[in-house]
Amino acid sequence: MDKAHQVSCIIPAHDSARYIEAAIESVLAQTEPPLEILVIDDGSTDDTASIVRSFGERITLFQQEHAGVSAARNLGVSRARGDLLCFLDADDRFHAKKLGWQREFLQARPEVEFCDARSRYFWSEELTAAELAADPRYAHDFWRAEAAGHISSWLVKRSVFERIGPFDAQMRFSEDTDWRLRFLDSGGRIETLARVVSDRRLHPCNATASDRNGQVRGLAVALQRSRARRDRSKKRG
């Protein structure tokens, strides 16, 4: 493995016992596995930690009091040893060639600091037809389409976090959009692969499904901050 392109995979988890095993297995199944897999247990009260420990030395587990997904990711970044970082939510999955495709791209394009790709939604396998019909999202077509930019599709050089700073731990929603916009507003460039590299699980406990208003407010904050940064930059220019 090229020492200059070793990947740390960071998985934040809060009460994720139902899905964390599948998430971890999808990382272990990579055709080009990462240097390490870090699971940050964000104050879980279920069996999340014991399931992670069942993987033995293949997984590094950190535990913290419940502080939110941003704080969990930030802890993972601070403890990661790889020079490339990727993130996976505990209820999602990577495609087997995700890291191979993206690492190959970054090796060929050393000037690129941030590579993302496309994701695909899927409804969790345990849901019944009645449960699907009862979920208002099921009637919409958004989940049938591929989408680019979700954090599960990122592969980012660690040096970018050292320059841009951590995720905003005060944001409950759109914290990844906020960080992405900070990177872009600093003059960074994102290259997007035309490949599906991750699957995003839909189920009744998705954080964005439980508080749609909070999600909208979080996105609005991220966009307002971005606009303010760009306005300040224009005034300085």
TORTORZA-565098 format. One line per 10 residues: their letters; for each residue x, y, z of N, C-alpha, C. Coordinates in Angstrom, 3 decimals. Layout:
A	X:Y:Z:X:Y:Z:X:Y:Z; ...
END
This chain:
MDKAHQVSCI	0.847:-1.204:0.000:0.000:0.000:0.000:0.875:1.244:0.000; 0.522:2.216:-0.841:1.224:3.478:-0.893:1.069:4.191:0.445; 2.191:4.398:1.123:2.140:4.996:2.454:1.512:6.380:2.424; 1.632:7.089:1.287:1.117:8.441:1.184:-0.378:8.477:0.906; -1.000:7.315:0.737:-2.428:7.298:0.436:-3.143:6.262:1.299; -2.865:6.295:2.604:-3.537:5.408:3.537:-4.793:6.087:4.078; -5.847:5.313:4.192:-7.171:5.856:4.518:-7.579:5.478:5.939; -8.077:6.452:6.657:-8.760:6.212:7.927:-10.248:6.378:7.689; -11.024:5.362:8.056:-12.481:5.419:7.917:-13.090:5.698:9.280; -13.888:6.745:9.371:-14.467:7.195:10.628:-15.978:6.957:10.600
IPAHDSARYI	-16.471:6.198:11.592:-17.888:5.865:11.672:-18.446:6.382:12.990; -19.210:7.476:12.986:-19.886:7.914:14.207:-21.119:7.038:14.444; -21.399:6.720:15.691:-22.516:5.815:15.976:-23.205:6.213:17.273; -24.524:6.313:17.214:-25.319:6.554:18.422:-26.530:5.638:18.380; -26.606:4.721:19.322:-27.694:3.735:19.374:-27.905:3.092:18.003; -26.818:2.550:17.483:-26.785:2.026:16.110:-26.678:0.510:16.049; -27.094:-0.176:17.114:-26.897:-1.621:17.188:-27.547:-2.363:16.024; -28.661:-1.862:15.531:-29.380:-2.586:14.469:-28.585:-2.630:13.166; -27.795:-1.568:12.889:-27.192:-1.461:11.562:-25.662:-1.398:11.549; -25.028:-1.203:12.691:-23.581:-0.953:12.714:-22.784:-2.118:12.145
EAAIESVLAQ	-23.239:-3.351:12.348:-22.497:-4.498:11.835:-22.409:-4.451:10.311; -23.523:-4.149:9.648:-23.520:-4.079:8.186:-22.617:-2.956:7.690; -22.609:-1.831:8.402:-21.742:-0.721:8.010:-20.272:-1.131:8.088; -19.889:-1.724:9.206:-18.496:-2.148:9.376:-18.113:-3.200:8.343; -18.993:-4.169:8.115:-18.699:-5.222:7.142:-18.461:-4.635:5.756; -19.175:-3.566:5.407:-18.990:-2.966:4.089:-17.627:-2.306:3.943; -17.049:-1.868:5.049:-15.702:-1.292:5.002:-14.661:-2.412:4.968; -14.879:-3.440:5.761:-13.959:-4.573:5.764:-13.930:-5.282:4.413; -15.010:-5.167:3.648:-15.107:-5.842:2.354:-14.477:-5.050:1.213; -13.860:-3.916:1.498:-13.264:-3.113:0.439:-12.175:-3.885:-0.308
TEPPLEILVI	-12.157:-3.746:-1.622:-11.105:-4.383:-2.416:-9.742:-3.787:-2.084; -9.722:-2.538:-1.667:-8.509:-1.905:-1.151:-8.841:-1.386:0.244; -8.625:-2.186:1.271:-9.078:-1.833:2.624:-8.338:-0.623:3.181; -8.966:0.061:4.127:-8.323:1.223:4.752:-7.239:0.803:5.732; -6.441:1.756:6.100:-5.439:1.547:7.150:-6.114:1.193:8.466; -7.238:1.838:8.754:-7.907:1.639:10.033:-9.368:2.026:9.910; -10.173:1.445:10.794:-11.583:1.795:10.919:-11.799:2.266:12.348; -12.221:3.495:12.499:-12.453:4.078:13.818:-13.955:4.251:14.022; -14.507:3.594:15.024:-15.911:3.790:15.384:-15.959:4.668:16.625; -16.706:5.763:16.527:-16.863:6.674:17.660:-18.265:6.464:18.230
DDGSTDDTAS	-18.337:5.805:19.372:-19.621:5.551:20.025:-20.016:6.803:20.795; -21.034:7.483:20.288:-21.448:8.775:20.826:-22.520:8.588:21.903; -22.115:7.979:23.015:-23.010:7.847:24.152:-24.171:6.904:23.935; -23.952:5.810:23.221:-25.035:4.859:22.965:-25.513:4.201:24.251; -26.802:3.884:24.285:-27.383:3.178:25.424:-27.818:1.762:25.038; -27.576:1.364:23.797:-27.919:0.014:23.346:-26.638:-0.824:23.230; -26.626:-1.834:22.377:-25.496:-2.757:22.274:-24.467:-2.345:21.230; -24.470:-1.082:20.828:-23.537:-0.642:19.792:-22.101:-1.010:20.136; -21.639:-0.676:21.321:-20.239:-0.898:21.685:-19.882:-2.380:21.695; -20.760:-3.218:22.212:-20.446:-4.646:22.274:-20.378:-5.252:20.878
IVRSFGERIT	-21.218:-4.781:19.961:-21.153:-5.275:18.580:-19.842:-4.856:17.934; -19.433:-3.634:18.168:-18.152:-3.166:17.613:-17.002:-3.982:18.193; -17.036:-4.237:19.493:-15.955:-5.014:20.117:-15.886:-6.436:19.572; -17.009:-6.956:19.079:-17.003:-8.324:18.563:-16.127:-8.474:17.327; -15.770:-7.372:16.691:-14.881:-7.414:15.528:-13.414:-7.492:15.939; -13.135:-7.381:17.214:-11.766:-7.508:17.700:-10.869:-6.373:17.252; -9.611:-6.700:16.982:-8.609:-5.683:16.689:-8.783:-5.045:15.321; -9.707:-5.546:14.526:-9.925:-4.948:13.208:-10.545:-3.551:13.302; -11.175:-3.261:14.451:-11.851:-1.984:14.640:-11.285:-1.312:15.884; -11.066:0.008:15.783:-10.683:0.797:16.945:-11.915:1.537:17.441
LFQQEHAGVS	-12.284:1.295:18.694:-13.487:1.888:19.277:-13.111:3.005:20.238; -13.730:4.161:20.057:-13.638:5.257:21.012:-15.045:5.523:21.529; -15.143:5.878:22.798:-16.444:6.176:23.383:-16.409:7.561:24.018; -17.512:8.272:23.856:-17.641:9.594:24.456:-19.070:9.775:24.960; -19.260:10.724:25.854:-20.616:11.084:26.242:-21.328:11.657:25.031; -22.646:11.496:25.005:-23.403:11.914:23.828:-23.204:13.404:23.559; -22.613:13.712:22.403:-22.327:15.104:22.045:-22.706:15.420:20.609; -23.220:14.442:19.883:-23.655:14.694:18.514:-22.676:14.179:17.484; -23.191:14.066:16.263:-22.414:13.441:15.192:-21.171:14.250:14.839; -21.247:15.578:14.888:-20.080:16.392:14.549:-18.947:16.179:15.541
AARNLGVSRA	-19.284:16.183:16.833:-18.262:15.946:17.854:-17.646:14.557:17.683; -18.483:13.573:17.320:-17.972:12.219:17.107:-17.015:12.181:15.921; -17.397:12.808:14.821:-16.501:12.846:13.664:-15.210:13.592:13.989; -15.335:14.686:14.736:-14.138:15.451:15.086:-13.173:14.624:15.925; -13.709:13.830:16.847:-12.851:12.959:17.636:-12.150:11.957:16.721; -12.901:11.407:15.779:-12.293:10.468:14.840:-11.178:11.104:14.038; -11.406:12.313:13.549:-10.363:13.012:12.781:-9.125:13.220:13.634; -9.321:13.593:14.891:-8.175:13.874:15.771:-7.363:12.624:16.089; -7.988:11.443:16.023:-7.289:10.203:16.352:-6.832:9.425:15.109; -7.259:9.853:13.929:-6.933:9.114:12.707:-5.455:9.220:12.369
RGDLLCFLDA	-4.916:8.146:11.790:-3.501:8.105:11.405:-3.287:8.213:9.898; -4.329:8.002:9.114:-4.184:8.057:7.672:-4.090:9.482:7.153; -3.522:9.639:5.962:-3.453:10.969:5.370:-4.677:11.253:4.504; -5.561:10.244:4.339:-6.842:10.408:3.678:-7.939:9.993:4.646; -9.047:10.727:4.647:-10.135:10.466:5.575:-11.430:10.220:4.814; -12.179:9.216:5.267:-13.534:9.013:4.750:-14.462:8.808:5.936; -15.755:8.996:5.700:-16.757:8.948:6.754:-17.910:8.061:6.308; -18.439:7.302:7.258:-19.591:6.455:6.974:-20.549:6.532:8.142; -21.794:6.910:7.881:-22.804:6.857:8.937:-23.079:5.403:9.293; -23.427:5.164:10.543:-23.519:3.795:11.052:-24.667:2.999:10.461
DDRFHAKKLG	-25.582:3.651:9.751:-26.678:2.915:9.121:-26.528:2.829:7.600; -25.404:3.293:7.072:-25.168:3.259:5.631:-24.117:2.215:5.271; -23.824:2.090:3.976:-22.874:1.068:3.527:-22.026:1.611:2.380; -20.785:1.161:2.327:-19.911:1.449:1.194:-20.056:0.370:0.127; -19.881:0.755:-1.139:-19.689:-0.226:-2.196:-18.257:-0.751:-2.102; -18.051:-1.971:-2.513:-16.779:-2.655:-2.270:-15.582:-1.951:-2.904; -15.780:-1.237:-4.006:-14.653:-0.608:-4.699:-14.535:0.885:-4.411; -15.299:1.382:-3.454:-15.286:2.823:-3.177:-13.874:3.362:-2.954; -13.185:2.807:-1.975:-11.881:3.352:-1.624:-10.861:3.126:-2.737; -10.954:2.005:-3.429:-10.039:1.754:-4.530:-10.200:2.762:-5.645
WQREFLQARP	-11.448:3.014:-6.042:-11.701:3.990:-7.106:-11.211:5.372:-6.728; -11.544:5.816:-5.520:-11.232:7.187:-5.142:-9.752:7.381:-4.833; -9.145:6.398:-4.227:-7.716:6.529:-3.950:-6.922:6.534:-5.254; -7.319:5.706:-6.204:-6.661:5.697:-7.515:-6.778:7.063:-8.186; -7.958:7.671:-8.065:-8.160:8.988:-8.653:-7.242:10.027:-8.014; -7.153:10.028:-6.684:-6.314:11.010:-6.003:-4.832:10.773:-6.265; -4.442:9.534:-6.441:-3.052:9.251:-6.782:-2.709:9.809:-8.156; -3.653:9.728:-9.081:-3.426:10.229:-10.435:-3.527:11.748:-10.514; -4.227:12.344:-9.535:-4.440:13.799:-9.538:-3.985:14.372:-8.192; -2.692:14.455:-7.950:-2.195:14.870:-6.627:-2.608:16.277:-6.231
EVEFCDARSR	-3.023:17.111:-7.189:-3.441:18.470:-6.847:-4.847:18.501:-6.246; -5.594:17.398:-6.370:-6.963:17.337:-5.851:-6.928:16.964:-4.366; -7.634:17.732:-3.540:-7.657:17.500:-2.098:-8.932:16.804:-1.630; -9.985:16.882:-2.410:-11.314:16.462:-1.965:-11.999:15.794:-3.150; -12.299:14.530:-2.980:-12.989:13.770:-4.016:-14.285:13.229:-3.427; -15.395:13.445:-4.119:-16.623:12.773:-3.718:-17.172:11.999:-4.910; -18.357:11.447:-4.750:-18.947:10.620:-5.801:-20.448:10.597:-5.595; -21.084:9.550:-6.042:-22.546:9.470:-5.989:-22.979:8.422:-4.966; -24.181:8.615:-4.450:-24.787:7.682:-3.495:-26.156:7.277:-4.012; -26.623:6.157:-3.481:-27.947:5.645:-3.847:-28.702:5.319:-2.564
YFWSEELTAA	-29.992:5.628:-2.527:-30.831:5.304:-1.373:-31.334:3.861:-1.458; -31.609:3.286:-0.285:-32.335:2.018:-0.234:-33.165:1.985:1.047; -34.303:1.326:0.981:-35.149:1.169:2.167:-34.683:-0.054:2.954; -34.570:0.116:4.244:-34.034:-0.945:5.084:-34.839:-2.230:4.945; -34.119:-3.350:4.909:-34.703:-4.628:4.544:-35.780:-5.114:5.507; -35.734:-4.687:6.760:-36.683:-5.216:7.743:-38.061:-4.546:7.667; -38.194:-3.476:6.893:-39.457:-2.747:6.849:-40.515:-3.519:6.063; -41.708:-3.557:6.614:-42.820:-4.223:5.943:-43.454:-3.282:4.924; -44.305:-3.839:4.066:-45.016:-3.016:3.086:-45.861:-1.961:3.775; -46.466:-2.321:4.901:-47.286:-1.360:5.633:-46.435:-0.231:6.211
ELAADPRYAH	-45.261:-0.560:6.705:-44.365:0.460:7.255:-43.868:1.395:6.160; -43.577:0.844:4.997:-43.152:1.682:3.884:-44.269:2.637:3.474; -45.461:2.127:3.369:-46.591:2.960:2.956:-46.889:4.059:3.965; -46.577:3.806:5.240:-46.852:4.789:6.289:-45.808:5.893:6.343; -44.671:5.700:5.700:-43.609:6.705:5.708:-43.866:7.700:4.583; -44.075:8.974:4.897:-44.406:9.951:3.846:-43.315:10.099:2.786; -42.076:9.747:3.110:-41.002:9.863:2.117:-41.142:8.849:0.994; -41.815:7.736:1.290:-41.903:6.651:0.316:-42.676:7.074:-0.932; -43.597:8.009:-0.785:-44.418:8.446:-1.920:-43.669:9.379:-2.864; -42.527:9.886:-2.417:-41.746:10.810:-3.236:-40.685:10.048:-4.028
DFWRAEAAGH	-40.213:10.667:-5.096:-39.267:9.993:-5.983:-37.807:10.273:-5.653; -37.529:11.126:-4.632:-36.145:11.502:-4.370:-35.260:10.280:-4.139; -35.811:9.258:-3.484:-35.005:8.109:-3.085:-34.712:7.166:-4.249; -35.360:7.382:-5.373:-35.097:6.537:-6.536:-33.904:7.038:-7.352; -33.454:8.248:-7.088:-32.390:8.867:-7.888:-31.046:8.803:-7.171; -29.983:8.754:-7.933:-28.642:8.870:-7.390:-28.368:10.346:-7.084; -27.534:10.584:-6.083:-27.202:11.966:-5.718:-25.724:12.051:-5.364; -25.107:13.161:-5.697:-23.685:13.372:-5.404:-23.519:14.198:-4.140; -22.400:14.020:-3.471:-21.991:14.929:-2.412:-22.227:14.489:-0.986; -22.988:13.397:-0.743:-23.215:12.979:0.638:-21.883:12.623:1.293
ISSWLVKRSV	-21.795:12.830:2.588:-20.522:12.630:3.288:-20.011:11.196:3.170; -20.903:10.234:2.959:-20.461:8.847:2.786:-19.705:8.646:1.478; -19.726:9.635:0.598:-19.001:9.524:-0.669:-17.689:10.306:-0.653; -17.363:10.956:0.456:-16.163:11.796:0.508:-14.893:10.951:0.663; -13.819:11.453:0.081:-12.458:11.055:0.441:-11.649:12.340:0.430; -11.138:12.731:1.602:-10.553:14.054:1.794:-9.151:13.915:2.383; -8.249:14.737:1.911:-6.911:14.747:2.496:-6.972:15.315:3.914; -6.258:14.672:4.797:-6.249:15.107:6.203:-5.782:16.558:6.334; -4.874:16.964:5.464:-4.346:18.327:5.515:-5.437:19.372:5.331; -6.528:19.015:4.665:-7.631:19.957:4.483:-8.289:20.256:5.829
FERIGPFDAQ	-8.480:19.231:6.660:-9.071:19.460:7.979:-8.145:20.309:8.839; -6.854:20.130:8.685:-5.914:20.943:9.441:-6.004:22.409:9.026; -6.357:22.645:7.774:-6.476:24.013:7.262:-7.861:24.607:7.510; -8.924:23.852:7.270:-10.294:24.364:7.349:-10.836:24.306:8.773; -10.384:23.333:9.541:-10.881:23.171:10.898:-11.916:22.068:10.988; -12.428:21.792:12.173:-13.340:20.667:12.396:-14.765:20.987:11.971; -15.632:19.972:12.042:-17.062:20.192:11.877:-17.567:21.041:13.046; -18.602:21.824:12.797:-19.200:22.645:13.845:-20.032:21.751:14.757; -19.547:21.516:15.957:-20.213:20.594:16.879:-21.530:21.148:17.423; -21.813:22.426:17.179:-23.070:23.005:17.641:-24.212:22.772:16.651
MRFSEDTDWR	-23.880:22.327:15.445:-24.915:22.112:14.425:-25.442:20.684:14.514; -26.759:20.531:14.581:-27.374:19.205:14.604:-27.648:18.690:13.195; -27.822:19.613:12.239:-28.122:19.244:10.866:-27.252:20.068:9.920; -26.982:19.501:8.748:-26.230:20.186:7.682:-24.822:20.563:8.107; -24.285:19.884:9.131:-22.913:20.165:9.551:-21.909:19.789:8.467; -22.228:18.747:7.684:-21.341:18.371:6.591:-21.421:19.375:5.443; -22.639:19.884:5.168:-22.785:20.936:4.152:-22.048:22.187:4.573; -22.125:22.546:5.848:-21.422:23.709:6.368:-19.912:23.555:6.157; -19.371:22.378:6.477:-17.933:22.163:6.313:-17.551:22.199:4.839; -18.351:21.571:3.998:-18.087:21.543:2.560:-18.065:22.961:1.987
LRFLDSGGRI	-19.008:23.799:2.419:-19.042:25.180:1.936:-17.845:25.971:2.448; -17.408:25.714:3.663:-16.208:26.378:4.162:-15.007:26.035:3.288; -14.928:24.777:2.892:-13.836:24.359:2.009:-13.924:25.080:0.664; -15.099:25.094:0.058:-15.270:25.748:-1.239:-15.019:27.252:-1.141; -15.509:27.880:-0.072:-15.329:29.320:0.082:-13.872:29.695:0.330; -13.068:28.736:0.762:-11.636:28.998:0.962:-10.848:28.896:-0.348; -11.557:28.566:-1.425:-10.885:28.405:-2.717:-10.644:26.962:-3.101; -11.142:26.028:-2.284:-10.959:24.615:-2.586:-11.810:24.163:-3.761; -11.432:23.040:-4.336:-12.165:22.472:-5.466:-12.473:21.016:-5.180; -13.688:20.615:-5.501:-14.113:19.230:-5.295:-14.268:18.559:-6.646
ETLARVVSDR	-13.681:17.381:-6.781:-13.850:16.575:-7.986:-14.819:15.441:-7.663; -15.826:15.255:-8.508:-16.867:14.264:-8.273:-16.757:13.131:-9.280; -16.599:11.912:-8.774:-16.557:10.744:-9.647:-17.966:10.366:-10.081; -18.114:9.962:-11.317:-19.421:9.556:-11.837:-19.663:8.084:-11.526; -19.518:7.737:-10.251:-19.722:6.361:-9.784:-20.552:6.383:-8.510; -21.337:5.367:-8.310:-22.046:5.186:-7.042:-21.117:4.444:-6.093; -20.813:5.044:-4.962:-19.844:4.454:-4.034:-20.443:4.122:-2.667; -21.686:4.549:-2.405:-22.276:4.266:-1.098:-23.785:4.145:-1.214; -24.353:3.406:-0.259:-25.795:3.223:-0.150:-26.279:3.885:1.135; -27.310:4.697:1.018:-27.861:5.424:2.164:-29.166:4.763:2.600
RLHPCNATAS	-29.168:4.252:3.807:-30.316:3.501:4.304:-31.431:4.444:4.750; -32.640:4.147:4.316:-33.823:4.872:4.761:-34.600:4.003:5.743; -34.946:4.573:6.898:-35.699:3.870:7.935:-36.355:4.915:8.830; -37.295:4.539:9.671:-38.049:5.539:10.445:-37.207:6.374:11.399; -36.009:5.904:11.764:-35.204:6.629:12.751:-34.126:7.507:12.137; -34.142:7.698:10.822:-33.204:8.638:10.217:-33.322:9.993:10.911; -32.191:10.594:11.229:-32.219:11.875:11.939:-32.950:12.945:11.144; -32.739:12.970:9.833:-33.380:14.002:9.022:-34.878:13.779:8.905; -35.331:12.539:9.046:-36.769:12.268:8.970:-37.479:12.694:10.245; -36.776:12.666:11.376:-37.415:12.953:12.658:-37.605:14.444:12.911
DRNGQVRGLA	-36.851:15.292:12.202:-36.951:16.732:12.430:-36.687:17.471:11.122; -37.688:17.485:10.247:-37.517:18.129:8.947:-37.291:19.631:9.105; -37.973:20.264:10.063:-37.774:21.698:10.271:-36.352:22.005:10.716; -35.818:21.133:11.581:-34.438:21.314:12.003:-33.466:21.179:10.844; -33.756:20.267:9.955:-32.910:20.087:8.785:-32.921:21.338:7.910; -34.105:21.895:7.688:-34.214:23.110:6.873:-33.479:24.271:7.537; -33.632:24.401:8.855:-32.942:25.488:9.567:-31.430:25.321:9.480; -30.950:24.085:9.623:-29.517:23.844:9.544:-28.956:24.203:8.186; -29.674:23.830:7.134:-29.223:24.168:5.787:-29.209:25.671:5.580; -30.229:26.345:6.116:-30.292:27.803:5.981:-29.095:28.464:6.666
VALQRSRARR	-28.727:27.976:7.852:-27.569:28.520:8.564:-26.296:28.324:7.746; -26.114:27.125:7.197:-24.919:26.848:6.401:-24.830:27.780:5.198; -25.954:27.995:4.522:-25.967:28.869:3.342:-25.742:30.330:3.723; -26.337:30.770:4.844:-26.141:32.147:5.288:-24.682:32.398:5.658; -24.056:31.444:6.323:-22.646:31.599:6.682:-21.786:31.683:5.416; -22.102:30.847:4.445:-21.343:30.857:3.202:-21.475:32.203:2.491; -22.692:32.710:2.431:-22.920:33.995:1.781:-22.138:35.104:2.492; -22.133:35.083:3.821:-21.402:36.096:4.586:-19.898:36.004:4.319; -19.367:34.799:4.237:-17.933:34.649:3.950:-17.595:35.210:2.572; -18.440:34.910:1.582:-18.175:35.384:0.235:-18.308:36.895:0.145
DRSKKRG	-19.251:37.459:0.890:-19.395:38.926:0.909:-18.157:39.574:1.518; -17.654:39.001:2.608:-16.451:39.554:3.235:-15.266:39.459:2.281; -15.189:38.340:1.555:-14.090:38.161:0.621:-14.134:39.198:-0.495; -15.330:39.504:-0.981:-15.475:40.516:-2.040:-15.053:41.894:-1.534; -15.415:42.201:-0.278:-15.053:43.513:0.276:-13.527:43.636:0.424; -12.890:42.538:0.839:-11.426:42.573:0.976:-10.763:42.698:-0.391; -11.407:42.065:-1.407:-10.842:42.106:-2.758:-10.983:43.460:-3.406
END
